[in-house]
Amino acid sequence: METFDISEELKKLPAKPGVYIMHDEDDRIIYVGKAVILKNRVRSYFRESTKKTLKISQMVSRIKWFEYVVTDSELEALILENNLIKEHQPKYNTMLKDDKTYPYIKVTVREDFPRIHITRQVKKDNARYYGPYTSAASVKETIELLRKVYQIRPCRSLHGGPCLYYHIGQCSAPCIGKISKEEYAENVQKVLSFLNGNQKPLTQQLEAKMQEASENMDYEKAAEYRDMLRSIGQVSEKQKITDLSGDDKDIIAIAGNETAMIVQVFFIRDGKILGREHFYMEHTEGEKKEDVLKSFIGQYYASCPGIPGELIVSTSVEDRELLEEWLKSIRGSRVRITVPQKGRKEKLVELAEKNAQIVLAQDIEKLKREGNAVRELEDLLDIEIRRIEAYDISNISGFDSVGSMVVFENGKPKKNDYRKFRIKSVEGANDYASLAEVLTRRFEHALAKDEKFDKLPDLIMMDGGKGQVGVALSVMEKCHIDIPVCGMVKDNNHRTRGLYYNNTEIAIDKSGEGFKLITRIQDEAHRFAITFHRNLRSKGQVHSVLDDIPEIGQKRRREIMRHFAGIEELKKAEVEELQSLPGMNARAAQRVYDFFHTV
């Protein structure tokens, strides 16, 4: 992630509704919020005059950069916010983190005498679903109204005698044959018509009754009809952030000008927008949008880990059928490419296109900075640079180690080329040996013509100084590879201070774009390594030597790792010291001691 100037980015915020996403220094999403006006809401967090709770103050102090998604309404922003919170579980969100979802109205149309009720789960059960809605109270009131007006049964079973609802005139009692299947179906069709957007007949009926009650000075009854109309208004408001089919789709839109084009992709999974990403397309001068879009689909989905069943695009694509057949061969089942002309899908494309246009406007300035950054680095090192690889190692107290390789091309991260390494041959916290293993494996793959590693960089950057550079040069000498290597040197406060290159530390202008690029590369290598380590740890996939000791589970392993700096220190521990750790007993402590001292 490039150096993010919050004060400058705040000036670019649009006066539109949407969702904003706050990231910390490790690129974790720490807060997701919605706004009626993004400009006002996001700026308020950074305004000193704004009173903040302790939690918000702590959250703001951890924000390193933010992004946002523009929506067409506050309702859409609210639903998207909920989807993203459930997906990413940000640390500072509390209101929408539980397992609740927004309510839907369900009509069980496959039953002989269908029912209408509220639900929070959309299933593929051939029922009709409407929603989601933001107000559960309004949904319940609307369902009650529809049942009452159209005499729809509320009971789960048709067995038994008539219930209270029949006796008070709110159910047609199909359970005892008081209404035929055909007549009941007509009433259900009126319900479906209402839920499909034709509210006029019912609202006119209620408005007439409200007027009549008011003229008769029955103001309590008139207020009831007014509340019914209000509930209908809330339920009938349309939104498009959630797609009710529940299928996986990608929404792809493109925006461009004479010199650049941006492709924006919204990822819909299980019917919900759970993420988005934009891509800058190079060398588009004079190209048509449909040609650029075709190129994007071919390049992106060739290495995409999961291809959805439908790509909804903003413009027609040349050779659509050929592309569909190619995508099918990768996915193993049919993939449709569609250009919607109306309805919810068309609105989703409009939403993606609007965000693409915003990104394009912002990226033009960013791209200029990236180009300047690469040129500054080329002048500093006196080499030509297109592709840069950077490496970092992550471990916890020396117990588990992983390595990362990040790639920058033309000053921008190329995430499809990032690579992860689980350290296999090194025990303990030995970063030099771990780096040597990672680099050896990387270059051996290249020499073996492994297509995942076939591109060699113009420059290798190591997170460190003379020692790390020496490791890289030694590995390349053994592999008979010659690539310039420089170290990204940090000061005592862990801030980048310069480059170590050709046995010399080179000072850098800290106000220049080249320095910002170096810092960005260093931060990205570190972030990618620790994120990989964290993900493996959370999935239980990182193996520690402690995993081989009987009676040492996750809690005890965590306490051991907190207490000891590494394996060597642990080996020197006596049983009494081990037993003093939280959660340990004499038997477990003896097991650990015996593991390291029994031949």
N, C-alpha and C positions, 0 to 999 in steps of 0.2 A: 504494500500500500504506500503510495507516494505521500510525502509530507503534506498534511492536510491543514490548511490555514482556515480555522473555524471562522474567524472574523470576516474573511473574504467570502466564504461559502454562505454565510448568513445573509449577505447582501443579495445573493442569487435566488433565494427562496421565492417561489411563486405565491401569489395571493389566491390559492386554490385549495379545495379540500384534499385530504390525502392521509397517508400513513408515513411516519418518520421512524427510522431505525437507527439506534445509537450503538456504536461499537467502542470497545476498549482497546488498549494497546496491543492485546493479543488477538485482535480481530474478532473477539467474541461479541455476539449481540447481547447487550446488557439491558436494553429497554426498547419496547415497541409502543408507539402511541398513535392516536389519531388526532386530526385537527380539522376544524371547519375552514380555517385559513392557515396554511402551513407556515407562511411567513411570520405571522404573529405568534403562533404557538411555540415554534422552535426557538425563535429569538428570545422568548420570555425566560427560557432556561438559563441563558447566558447574560441576562440583564441583572446587574448588581442590585438595582432598586426593587426587584421582584422578591417578595417574601417566599422562602422555600422551607419545606420540612427538612429534617435532618437526613432522611432517606434520599430525598431529591438532591440535596446538597452533595451527599456522598456520590450519588450517581453522576452528577454533572462533573465532579472532580475527576472522574474516571473516563469521561468521553474523550476519545482521540479523533474520531471522525463520525459523520452521520450520512445517511442516504435517505431518500424518500420516494414514495410512489404516489403520483397524482391520481385521484379518482374523480368521478363525476358528481358524487354526493357524499354527505357525511355518513349516510347509511352504508354505502359501499365501503367507506373508510373503516367504519366500525366492524364490519364483517371481515374485511381483510386483516385488520388488526388482530381479531380473535384467531384467525387461521394461523397467522405468523407467530403469535404468542404460544399457541399450542404446539407448533412445530419446533420452535427454538427455545422455549422455556427461559426467557431472559431473567436475569437475576433480580432486576428491580421492578418487574411487573408482578402485581399481586391480584388485581381484580378479576382477571380472566384466565387464571392459570389452572383452575380446577377442571374436572372431567365433564363439566356441563357444556352443552352446545346450544346454539340458538334453536328455538322451536320451529317445527314445520306443522302443516296441516296435512293429515293423511286421510285419503278416501279409499276404502277397501273395495274397489270397483269389481273385483273378481268374485265377490260373494253374491249370493242370490239376493240378499237384502243388505246392500253396503252400509257401512258405518262411517262416521266422520269423527276424528279425534286428533288430539295433539300428540306429537312424538318428537323425540330429539335424535332419532336415528333414521337415516335413509337406507333402505334395504332394496335389493333387487327381487322384489316379491310381487311384481305386476300391479302393485297399488299405485295410486296417483299421489304425488307429493307436491306441496306448494310451500314456498318459503326459500330460505329461512327468514324469520321475522325478528325484529329487535325487542318486541314487547310480548312476553308470555301472557300477560294479563289481557292484552288486546286480542290475542289469538283465542284465548279461552272464551272471552265475551262473544267473539264472532262465531265460534263453533256453537256456543249456546244459542245464539240468535238463529243460525242456519238450521239447527235442529228444531227449534221452536216454529220457525216459519214454514219449513218444508216437511215437518213431521218425520224426521230421521231418527231411527232407533239409537239409543245410547248404550244399550246392553251388549255384552260380549256374546251371549248365547241366546238362541231362539227357543230354547227349551223352557218349560214352565209356563205359568199363567201370566196375565198382563201385570205390569209393574206400576209404580206410582206415576210415572210420566204419562202413561195412557189415561189414567184417571184424572189428571189435571189438564189433559188436552194437549200434551206436548209430544206425543208419539202415536203413530198410526197403527201400532200393535200388529205387525206382521206375524208375530209369534202365535196369534190366535186367529189368523186369517181375516183380519179386519180390512186389509188392503191387498189388492192383487200385486203380483210381481211386476206387471207392466206399469200399473199406476205408480208404484213405488219407484220404478226406474225413471219415470218422468220427473219425479221430484229430485232424484239424484242428479239428473242432467241439469236441472236448474241450479243445484249447488255447484256443479262443475263449471257451468257457465259463469257463475258469480266469481269463482276462484280463478278462472281464466281471464278475468278482467272486465266482464260485463256486469258491473255493479249497479248500473243505472236503474233497472226495474225495481230492485230492492231498495235502493236509496230514495227513489221517488216515493215509494210506498211508505217508508219511514218518515220522510219529510212531510208527507200529507198528514200522517198520524200525529206528528209533533205539532204541526200547525193547528190541527183540530183540537188537540189537548190544550194548547195555549189559548185558543179562542174560548174554550170552555173553562178557562182559568184553573185547569188541572195542571199546575206548573210542575208538580212532582213527576207526573207521568211524562210531561213534555221533556223534562230533564233526562229521563230514562232514554227516550228516543234520541235525544241529542248525544248522549254518551254512546249509544249504539252506532250512530253515524260516525262519531269520532273513532271508534274502534275499527270500523270498516275502512276508514281513511288510512289508518296506520297499517292495517293488514294488506291493503291493496297497493301500497307503494312498491314500485318495482325496483329491483336491484339485480346486478349481474355478476357480482364477485363470486358467487357460488353457482356451479353448473349442476343441475339436478340429475343428470344422467349418471353421475358417479364415475364416469370413465376418465382415463388419463388422456390429457391433451396438452399440446404446446401451442400457445398463441404467439405468432411471429409477425412483427410489423417492422417496417423499414422507413427511415427518414434520411434525407440527404440534401446536399447542395452541390455546387459545381466542383468542390474539391474533396468532399468526404461523405460517407454514409454510415449510419448507425443501424444495427439490427437489434431490436429489443425482443426478448423472449420471456413470456410468462409461463411458468410451469404449473399446470393444473393436475393435481393428483388426488384421487378419490373425490373428485368434484370440487376441490378447493384450490385456490391460488396459494401455493406454499413458498413461492420464491420467484425471483426474476433475475435476469442477467442481460447485459448489453454487450455488443461486440462491435468494435470499430473495423470497418472493411477498408483495406488499403487499395490504392491504385484504382479508383473508381471514376476518374475523370472521363466524362463522355459516355459512361455506361448507363444503361437503363436499369431501373429498379428491379424489374423482373429478372434480369440477368444476374444482378448482384445477389438477389435472394436465392436464385438457383445455385450459385456458387457457395453461398453460405450453407444451405442445406447439405450440399455434397461434402463440404469440409467438416462441418460441425458434427453431423450424425455418423460420420465414418468412425469416430472415436468416442461417441456418446455411450455411456454405460447402459442407459435405458431409453429406448425409443417408444414413445406412446403410440396409441392406435390411431391418432388423428393429429395432423398439423393444420392449424387454422391460420391462414396467411392473409396479409393485407393486400396483396396484388397477385395477379395470375403468374404462374411459373411455367416457363418453357419446358417442354418434355416432361410434363407432369406425370403421365402414365409410366414413363420410363423410371422416373425418380421413385414413384410408388413401388414399382417392382423391385428396385434396388433396395429400398428401405425394408420391404417384405423379406428379402433374402437375409438381411441382417437380423431383423426382429424375430423371424420365424412365423409371423402371421401378418395379416393384412394391415397396411398403413394407408390412410386416406389423406390427401392434401386438398383442402377445401378453401374457397374464397367466399365467405358469407356475404349476402346482399342485404339481409335484414335480420331482425330478431336479436336474441341475446348474444349469439356468436359474433355478429357484426359489431355490437356494442363493445364486446371484449377486445376486438381488433382495434377499434377506435381508441380504447383506453391504452393499449400497448403502443399505438402510433403516437399518441399524445406524449407519452413518457419518452419515446425515442426522440422526438423533436426537442424535448427539454435537454436530454443527454447530449444530443448533437450540438446544441448551442453552447453547452458548457465544455464539451470535449475539444472544440476547435482551439480554445485557448490552452487547454491542457496539452494537446498534441504539440503545439508550438514549444511549450516548456520541455517536453520530453525530447524533442529533436535537439534543442539547445543543450540539454543535459548530456546526451551522448557525445555531441561535438566537443564539449568541454573536457569530458573524460578522455576522448581521443587525443586532444591536444596535450593533456597532462601526461599521458603515457606514451605518446608518439606511436600509436598503432591504430589500425582501422578496426572498428567494433560494430558488429551487428548483433551477435548472440553472446550473452553472458550467462555463465553458470555459477551458482554460489552454494556453499555447503555448510551445514551446521550439525551438531550432535546434541541430543537431549537425553538426560537420564535423571533418576531420582536417587540421590545419595549413592550413586554408583551401582545400584542394584540392577537396573535395566537400562539399556541404551538403544537408541534408534538414531538413524541419520536421515537427513533431508537434502534434496537437490532441487533448487528453484531455478527457473530460467527466465531471463529477460531478453526480449528481442526489440531492437529499436527503442529502448527505454521503457518498454511496457512488459508487465509479467505475462508469460505464456504458460498458463496453468495446465494446459493439456500435456505439456512436456515435463511437469514436475514429477519427481520420482521419490519413493520412500524406501528406506532400507532398515531391516531389523538386524542388529548386530549379532553375529553368530559365533565368532571365534574369540571375542574379547570378554574377559571377566572383570567386573569392577569398573571404577571411574577412570578409564584411560582414554581420554579424548583423542590423543595422537594416534593410538593404535586403532581406535574406532574409525577415525578419518581415513587412515591408511586402508582399512578393510573396505569402506564405502567407495573410495576412489578406485581401488583395484577392481572391485566388482563392476563399477561403472565402465571403466576402460576395457576390461575383458569382454564385456557385452558388446562394446563398440567394435572391437577387433574381430568378434565372432559374427559380425554383420547382423546383430539383433536390431530389428527396425525400431524398437522402442528407444534405442540408445545410439542410433546411427549418426545423428547430427552432432558434430563436435563444435565446441564453442570457440569464439575468437579470444575470449578472456575467461579465466577462472578466478573467482574471488573467494577467499577463505575468511571465515569469521575468526580473526586473530592476527597475529603478527608473524615474526620470523619463524617460529616453531611450526605453525600450521602451513606456512608457505613451503618450508623445507620438506614436510611430509608429502605435499602435493608434487613437488619437483622430483622427489625420490621415486614415487610411484610411477610418474610419467617416464622417468628414465628407464625403469624396468620394463615398461610397456612400449618403449621406443616411440613415444608421442611427445611432440614439442608444442606446447601452448603457453602463452604468457600467463603468469600467476601473480596476483597481488593480494596482500592481506588487508583486511579492514580493521584498523587498529583503534581501540577504544581507550579513553582516559580513565582516571580513577573513579569517576562518576558514571562509568559505563556508557559514555557518549562517544560517538565516532569522532576521532581527532585527525585522522589522516590515513594514507595508504602506505603499505610496505611493499616496495617494488624494486627489483634488481639490487637487493641488499641495502636499500636506502629507504628511510621513511620520508614520504613526500607530504608536505603541508598542503592543505586544500582551503580555498576560499569558502568559508562557511556560509556566505550569503549567496553563493552561486548555485545554479541548477545542477551542476555536476555533483556537488556535495550532497544535495537533496536526493539524487539518484542513488548514490552510494549508501546513504542512510536507509533509503527505502529498500534496497536489495538486502542489506544486513538485517533489517527488521523482518522482512518477509521470510528469509531463510530461518530465522529464529522462530517466528510464528508457526511456520509450516512444520518444523521439527517438534515443537512442544504440542501442537495440535494433534499430530500423528501419535505421539506418545500418550497423550490424554485419551484419545479415542481407543487405542488398544487397551489401555489400562481399564477403561470403563467397560469394555467388552470382555475383559479377562483374558486377552490374547497375549499379553506380554508375560513371558515366563520368567520367574525369578528363582534363584537357587532356593529361596525360602519355601517355594511351592513344593519342594521335594521332601520337606521335613514333616513327619506325621504330627497331627494336632496343631499345626500352625495354619490357621485360616486367614481370611482377609483382615479381620480386626487386629489379630496378634501380629500379622506381618506389617501392618501399617504402624503399629506402635514400635516395632523393632526398627523400622526404617526411619522413624522420627528420632529415635534415641541415638542410633549409631551412624557415623559419617559414611561408613562403607563396609564392605565384606571383611576387610583386614581388621578393622576395629572390632567387628562382631566376633571374629575368631578368637580374639584375646579376652573376651568377656567370661567371667566366672558365673556359675549357676546362680549365686546369690544376686548378682546384678541383673541377670535375666529375669529372675523371679520377681524383682521389684517393679518391673514394667506393668502398666495398667493391663488388666485382662489376663496376665500370665499366672500360672500356678507352678508348683514344684515339678510336676510331671512334665509339663510343656517346656519349662526351662531346661530340664535335664535332657529332653529330646533334642533341643537346639544345641546344647553343649556336646552331646554325644555325636551329633551329626558331623561336627567339625573336628572332633578329637579321636574318633574311633577309626582305626586303620582297617 
